[in-house]
């Protein structure tokens, strides 16, 4: 493993290209360190997985990009989740949010010192509670925390803003059952990584306190595909073709244009285009050959430039959201252990006698 620590000179509001800033001009802000760690080496299992995805799922996604208007059976992907039960000893319990469902997952012997809000990936189009519950149960075990996974509303029936609103409702549920913001960590993969950054930003707009930390796995941070199309990984990613990223951007714009009736509605700002000052400490994990590597790198650098602590982990030749393959890959198990380490460090165990969340409706009994 190779570790690189980078820093930059202080910047003034408005210095970041493309960032919207709202503070008073002329106030300097010192950047934080970007801790960039490279994890070299690729197991035989990881190489075989990458090759199999390249020959199977990648062609399907390429076809979807050319004909996204067809009635694709996205619900079938969630059915595959029946083959992915949570790890042994995990307790699962459904929960209800105002506009969607959710699932509590609690691995064996976890405490209540901290809690995790998990936002699943799937390009805002597919996947859900069943496809991600095994990964979530592993994160629960490593973080020693209960996890609430949000079954947020998705495209094309709903907008990305609807998904953000559902994710915030999950955060509000934590506050309702007695958790403090400094005990909450938000974790998301792929499109869920997009949501994991948007939730703290929307909380700030609503003048609500931020969570203790964010963990983003292979995050999508920019819907505009230009940066991804220009990157060498556009032809290198084993799972995601560049054409799929471009089509997702077009689809999201079409849905939002159709649903928006207010002519004064602001254009969407993706996470990397926001004022990122005051964001909580962040861990980003991404594979070195992924299509979303430039999204992860750009977000990490902008967080650091905005003064927010960020650790960027780049894993050699790992596939998109490789953490989900922990039953097969030693790299996945190590990455999940890193996630647990980061969460436990961000939210240490409380001293004996500290106030505890109430085990009331919505919390796993």
Secondary structure, DSSP 4 states (H G I P E B T S, - for coil): -EEEEE----B-TT-STT----SPTT--BPPPPEEEEEE----HHHHHHHHHHHHTHHHHHHHHHH-TTS---THHHHHHGGG-PPPTT-EEEEEE-SSSEEEEEE-TT-EEEEEEEEE--STTTS--HHHHHHHHHHHHHHHTEEEEEEE---TTTS-HHHHHHHHHHHHHHHHHTT--GGGEEEEEETHHHHHHHHHHHHHHHTT-PPPSEEEEES----S--HHHHTSGGGGT-SS--HHHHHHHHHHHHHHHHHH---TTPPPP--GGGS--TTPPEEEEEEETT-TTHHHHHHHHHHHHHTT--EEEEEETTPPTTGGGGTTT-HHHHHHHHHHHHHHHHHSPPPPTT-------TTS--
